[in-house]
Amino acid sequence: MNDELEQELAQEEQQGERLQKILAQAGVGSRREMEAWIVAGRVTLNGEVATLGMRAVEGDVVGADKRVIHVKGQAEQAAPRVLLYHKQEGEIVSRDDPESRKSVFEKLPKLRGQKWIAIGRLDFNTSGLLIFTTSGELANRLMHPRFEVEREYAVRVQGVMTDEQMRQMVKEGLELEDGLVRFDKLSDEGGEGFNHWYRLVLKEGRNRVVRRTFEALGLTVSRLMRVRFGIVNLPPSIKRGKMAELGTGEVEMILDWVGMPMPQPVQASPAPRKSVRPRTNKSENEDLSGQMRENREIATITPKSVKAKGRRGQADMSRAREHRKGTR
């Protein structure tokens, strides 16, 4: 890092963080949502109604509806929690549903003063890897289109793609009603009978984009499963409907990959208040807590993906560095 950039970062730190970023980091909502809250007058800074563009420094108090956030220094911030969940078909990734369907949020551990943020949604009939975190900033870095984080899927379709269709999907792409879609990688995984498996990689999360793409080619998707998000893979040991919380080392690797520092606790002052899981009926939660303890240090991030030795990893890390510089 050159001296000019260091001075720029130091100046920004003295000016404080923008309110929407502080609220997102606290898990209140996404930056875009928090900007809308500020415009609507739902956010206060030290008791006064905030306006867009305001910043807060250590010691300030930010209010958002019923949430109160005491702004801390960088070193005092608690490390984000990251949870992996193997979503099943028949579950929605939403807290509110008019049809009262099963929600993935119903199974997550309860939090005090924070909330779980889903990193990338999955459709009602799609299964696979869901990542949850308490950090709005981490969620933003993994989901925002400008960071181009890879999503990898295993998809089973009724029928077989032609060589020309496969070439088109990784070269020219296909025009849908909401814009062009292009797979970064597409491989034929074989199959038996009428069903055929493919594995694909893309860097966007538009609603039902994989299903709509195959439908536009005249192929019906009979099963869709997300197996990777960025450098995080879905571990085989996490069965459908189960979850695992990542350990400190794995969280630090993810933060490093997206260009975020790992908060360090201050030894001279009391430790930050930790999130506490609720007291619940042991028989109902025995399987859940046991699964999380068993997989706490699960190897979801391979050394190869972190060190970026392969072409894909090298490209991902290069983009991450470029975005990191661009966002400072």
C-alpha positions as CSV (number, residue, x, y, z in Angstrom):
1,M,0.0,0.0,0.0
2,N,1.5,3.4,-1.0
3,D,1.7,6.4,1.3
4,E,-1.0,8.3,-0.6
5,L,-3.5,5.5,-0.1
6,E,-2.6,5.1,3.6
7,Q,-3.2,8.8,4.2
8,E,-6.5,8.6,2.4
9,L,-7.7,5.7,4.5
10,A,-6.5,7.4,7.7
11,Q,-8.5,10.5,6.8
12,E,-11.6,8.4,6.1
13,E,-11.2,6.7,9.5
14,Q,-11.0,10.1,11.2
15,Q,-14.2,11.2,9.5
16,G,-16.0,8.1,10.6
17,E,-18.1,5.5,8.9
18,R,-21.3,6.3,6.9
19,L,-24.4,5.5,8.8
20,Q,-25.7,3.0,6.3
21,K,-22.5,1.0,6.6
22,I,-22.6,1.0,10.4
23,L,-26.2,-0.3,10.3
24,A,-25.4,-2.9,7.7
25,Q,-22.4,-4.1,9.8
26,A,-24.7,-4.4,12.8
27,G,-27.0,-6.7,10.8
28,V,-30.0,-4.3,10.7
29,G,-30.3,-4.6,6.9
30,S,-28.5,-4.1,3.6
31,R,-26.8,-0.8,2.8
32,R,-29.4,-0.1,0.2
33,E,-32.2,-0.7,2.7
34,M,-30.5,1.5,5.3
35,E,-30.1,4.3,2.8
36,A,-33.9,4.1,2.3
37,W,-34.4,4.2,6.0
38,I,-32.2,7.3,6.4
39,V,-34.1,9.1,3.6
40,A,-37.4,8.1,5.3
41,G,-36.3,9.6,8.6
42,R,-36.1,6.3,10.4
43,V,-32.5,6.7,11.5
44,T,-31.1,9.0,14.2
45,L,-27.5,10.1,15.1
46,N,-27.0,11.1,18.7
47,G,-30.8,11.7,19.1
48,E,-31.1,13.8,15.9
49,V,-32.8,12.7,12.7
50,A,-30.0,11.7,10.3
51,T,-29.6,12.6,6.7
52,L,-27.9,10.7,3.9
53,G,-24.2,11.2,3.9
54,M,-23.8,11.6,7.7
55,R,-20.9,9.7,9.4
56,A,-20.4,8.4,12.9
57,V,-17.3,8.1,15.0
58,E,-16.4,6.0,18.1
59,G,-18.7,7.0,20.9
60,D,-21.7,8.1,18.8
61,V,-25.1,6.5,19.1
62,V,-27.1,5.5,16.1
63,G,-30.8,4.6,16.3
64,A,-32.8,2.7,13.7
65,D,-36.4,2.2,14.7
66,K,-36.1,0.2,17.9
67,R,-32.4,-0.7,17.5
68,V,-29.7,1.3,19.3
69,I,-26.1,0.9,18.2
70,H,-23.2,2.4,20.1
71,V,-20.4,3.0,17.6
72,K,-17.1,1.3,18.7
73,G,-13.6,1.5,17.4
74,Q,-12.4,-1.0,14.8
75,A,-10.5,-3.0,17.4
76,E,-13.6,-3.3,19.7
77,Q,-15.9,-4.7,17.1
78,A,-16.9,-8.3,17.5
79,A,-15.9,-10.8,14.8
80,P,-18.8,-11.7,12.6
81,R,-20.5,-15.1,12.9
82,V,-20.9,-17.2,9.8
83,L,-23.3,-20.1,9.5
84,L,-23.6,-22.7,6.7
85,Y,-27.0,-24.3,6.1
86,H,-28.0,-27.1,3.7
87,K,-31.3,-25.9,2.5
88,Q,-34.0,-28.4,1.5
89,E,-36.6,-28.0,-1.2
90,G,-39.9,-26.6,0.2
91,E,-38.3,-23.9,2.3
92,I,-38.3,-20.1,1.7
93,V,-35.5,-17.7,2.4
94,S,-37.6,-15.0,3.9
95,R,-38.9,-14.0,7.3
96,D,-42.3,-13.0,6.0
97,D,-44.5,-15.2,3.8
98,P,-48.2,-14.7,3.1
99,E,-48.6,-18.4,2.5
100,S,-47.0,-19.3,5.8
101,R,-44.5,-21.8,4.3
102,K,-41.5,-23.1,6.2
103,S,-38.7,-20.5,6.5
104,V,-35.0,-21.3,6.8
105,F,-34.9,-18.5,9.5
106,E,-37.0,-20.6,11.8
107,K,-34.2,-23.1,12.3
108,L,-31.4,-20.6,13.0
109,P,-30.0,-19.9,16.5
110,K,-31.5,-16.9,18.1
111,L,-29.4,-13.7,18.5
112,R,-29.5,-10.8,20.9
113,G,-29.0,-7.4,19.4
114,Q,-28.2,-8.8,15.9
115,K,-29.9,-10.8,13.2
116,W,-28.9,-13.4,10.7
117,I,-28.5,-12.1,7.1
118,A,-28.8,-14.5,4.2
119,I,-26.0,-14.3,1.7
120,G,-27.8,-15.0,-1.6
121,R,-31.3,-16.5,-1.7
122,L,-32.4,-19.8,-3.1
123,D,-35.8,-20.5,-4.7
124,F,-38.5,-22.5,-2.9
125,N,-37.7,-25.6,-5.0
126,T,-33.9,-25.1,-5.0
127,S,-31.6,-26.8,-2.4
128,G,-28.0,-26.5,-1.4
129,L,-25.6,-24.1,0.3
130,L,-26.9,-21.0,2.1
131,I,-24.6,-18.8,4.1
132,F,-25.8,-16.7,7.0
133,T,-23.8,-14.0,8.8
134,T,-24.2,-11.3,11.4
135,S,-22.2,-8.8,9.3
136,G,-24.0,-6.7,6.8
137,E,-20.6,-5.6,5.3
138,L,-19.6,-9.2,4.7
139,A,-22.9,-10.0,3.1
140,N,-22.6,-6.9,0.8
141,R,-19.1,-7.9,-0.3
142,L,-20.3,-11.4,-1.2
143,M,-23.5,-10.4,-2.9
144,H,-23.0,-7.1,-4.7
145,P,-22.7,-7.6,-8.4
146,R,-19.6,-5.5,-8.7
147,F,-17.6,-8.1,-6.7
148,E,-18.6,-10.9,-9.2
149,V,-18.5,-13.7,-6.7
150,E,-18.9,-17.1,-8.3
151,R,-21.9,-19.3,-7.6
152,E,-21.6,-23.0,-8.6
153,Y,-24.7,-25.2,-9.2
154,A,-25.5,-28.8,-10.0
155,V,-28.5,-28.9,-12.2
156,R,-30.6,-31.8,-13.5
157,V,-32.7,-31.2,-16.6
158,Q,-35.2,-33.2,-18.6
159,G,-33.3,-33.6,-21.9
160,V,-29.8,-32.9,-23.2
161,M,-28.2,-29.7,-24.3
162,T,-26.7,-29.6,-27.8
163,D,-23.0,-28.8,-28.3
164,E,-24.2,-25.5,-29.9
165,Q,-26.3,-24.6,-26.9
166,M,-23.5,-25.3,-24.5
167,R,-21.1,-23.2,-26.6
168,Q,-23.6,-20.3,-26.7
169,M,-24.1,-20.3,-22.9
170,V,-20.4,-19.7,-22.2
171,K,-19.6,-17.6,-25.3
172,E,-22.4,-15.2,-26.4
173,G,-24.8,-15.9,-23.6
174,L,-28.6,-15.9,-23.8
175,E,-30.9,-12.9,-23.8
176,L,-33.6,-13.1,-21.1
177,E,-36.4,-10.6,-20.4
178,D,-34.2,-8.9,-17.7
179,G,-30.9,-8.9,-19.6
180,L,-28.1,-11.2,-20.9
181,V,-27.0,-14.2,-18.9
182,R,-23.8,-16.0,-19.5
183,F,-22.3,-19.0,-17.7
184,D,-18.7,-18.7,-16.8
185,K,-18.3,-22.5,-16.9
186,L,-20.6,-25.3,-18.0
187,S,-19.8,-29.0,-18.0
188,D,-21.7,-32.1,-18.9
189,E,-21.9,-34.5,-15.9
190,G,-23.8,-37.2,-17.7
191,G,-27.0,-39.0,-16.7
192,E,-29.3,-41.9,-17.3
193,G,-32.6,-42.0,-19.2
194,F,-34.4,-38.7,-19.8
195,N,-32.6,-36.8,-17.0
196,H,-29.2,-35.2,-17.5
197,W,-26.8,-33.5,-15.1
198,Y,-24.8,-30.3,-15.7
199,R,-22.5,-28.3,-13.5
200,L,-22.3,-24.5,-14.1
201,V,-20.7,-21.4,-12.6
202,L,-22.0,-17.9,-12.9
203,K,-21.4,-14.6,-11.1
204,E,-24.8,-13.2,-10.5
205,G,-27.9,-14.0,-8.4
206,R,-30.9,-12.8,-10.4
207,N,-34.2,-14.3,-9.5
208,R,-34.6,-17.9,-10.9
209,V,-31.9,-17.1,-13.5
210,V,-30.7,-20.7,-13.9
211,R,-34.2,-22.2,-14.3
212,R,-35.2,-19.4,-16.7
213,T,-32.1,-19.9,-18.8
214,F,-32.8,-23.6,-19.3
215,E,-36.5,-23.0,-19.9
216,A,-35.5,-20.5,-22.7
217,L,-33.5,-23.3,-24.3
218,G,-36.6,-25.6,-24.1
219,L,-35.3,-27.7,-21.2
220,T,-37.1,-28.2,-17.9
221,V,-35.0,-28.2,-14.6
222,S,-36.1,-31.1,-12.4
223,R,-33.5,-30.4,-9.7
224,L,-31.2,-27.5,-8.8
225,M,-28.6,-27.4,-6.1
226,R,-26.0,-24.8,-5.1
227,V,-22.8,-26.4,-4.1
228,R,-20.4,-23.4,-3.8
229,F,-20.5,-19.7,-3.1
230,G,-17.2,-17.9,-3.6
231,I,-14.5,-19.9,-1.8
232,V,-17.1,-21.6,0.5
233,N,-18.1,-25.2,-0.6
234,L,-21.0,-27.1,0.8
235,P,-19.4,-29.8,3.0
236,P,-20.7,-33.4,2.5
237,S,-21.0,-33.8,6.3
238,I,-23.8,-31.2,6.5
239,K,-26.8,-33.1,5.6
240,R,-30.1,-31.7,4.2
241,G,-31.8,-29.5,6.8
242,K,-28.6,-29.3,9.0
243,M,-26.2,-26.5,9.7
244,A,-22.7,-25.7,11.0
245,E,-21.1,-22.5,12.3
246,L,-17.6,-21.8,11.0
247,G,-14.7,-21.5,13.4
248,T,-12.6,-18.4,13.9
249,G,-9.9,-19.5,11.4
250,E,-12.4,-20.1,8.6
251,V,-14.2,-16.7,9.3
252,E,-10.8,-15.0,9.1
253,M,-10.0,-16.6,5.7
254,I,-13.3,-15.4,4.3
255,L,-12.8,-11.9,5.6
256,D,-9.3,-11.8,4.1
257,W,-10.6,-13.1,0.8
258,V,-13.2,-10.2,0.5
259,G,-10.7,-7.6,1.9
260,M,-12.1,-7.1,5.4
261,P,-10.0,-7.0,8.5
262,M,-10.5,-9.5,11.3
263,P,-11.6,-7.5,14.4
264,Q,-9.2,-8.1,17.3
265,P,-10.5,-8.0,20.9
266,V,-9.0,-5.3,23.2
267,Q,-7.4,-7.0,26.2
268,A,-7.4,-3.9,28.4
269,S,-11.1,-3.5,28.3
270,P,-14.0,-5.9,28.9
271,A,-14.7,-8.3,26.1
272,P,-17.6,-7.4,23.8
273,R,-20.9,-8.9,24.7
274,K,-21.3,-12.2,22.9
275,S,-24.5,-13.4,21.2
276,V,-26.3,-15.9,23.3
277,R,-28.4,-18.8,22.0
278,P,-31.8,-19.1,23.8
279,R,-32.7,-21.5,26.5
280,T,-34.7,-24.1,24.7
281,N,-36.1,-27.6,25.1
282,K,-33.1,-29.9,25.1
283,S,-34.9,-32.7,23.3
284,E,-36.0,-30.4,20.4
285,N,-32.5,-28.9,19.9
286,E,-30.2,-31.7,20.8
287,D,-29.6,-32.7,17.1
288,L,-29.0,-29.1,16.0
289,S,-26.5,-28.2,18.7
290,G,-24.7,-31.5,18.3
291,Q,-24.4,-31.0,14.6
292,M,-23.0,-27.5,15.1
293,R,-20.4,-28.6,17.6
294,E,-19.4,-31.5,15.4
295,N,-18.8,-29.3,12.4
296,R,-17.5,-26.2,14.1
297,E,-14.1,-26.4,12.4
298,I,-15.4,-28.1,9.2
299,A,-13.1,-27.8,6.2
300,T,-15.3,-25.8,3.9
301,I,-12.5,-23.7,2.5
302,T,-9.7,-25.6,0.8
303,P,-6.1,-24.3,0.9
304,K,-6.1,-24.3,-2.9
305,S,-9.1,-21.9,-3.0
306,V,-7.6,-19.6,-0.4
307,K,-4.1,-19.5,-1.9
308,A,-5.6,-19.2,-5.3
309,K,-3.2,-21.6,-7.1
310,G,-5.7,-22.5,-9.8
311,R,-6.8,-20.3,-12.7
312,R,-10.2,-19.8,-11.1
313,G,-8.8,-18.9,-7.7
314,Q,-6.2,-16.6,-9.2
315,A,-8.8,-14.7,-11.1
316,D,-11.1,-14.5,-8.1
317,M,-8.3,-13.2,-5.9
318,S,-7.3,-10.6,-8.5
319,R,-10.8,-9.3,-8.8
320,A,-11.1,-9.2,-5.0
321,R,-7.9,-7.1,-4.8
322,E,-9.2,-4.8,-7.5
323,H,-12.5,-4.3,-5.8
324,R,-10.8,-3.9,-2.5
325,K,-8.8,-1.0,-3.9
326,G,-11.8,0.4,-5.7
327,T,-13.9,0.5,-2.5
328,R,-11.3,2.2,-0.3
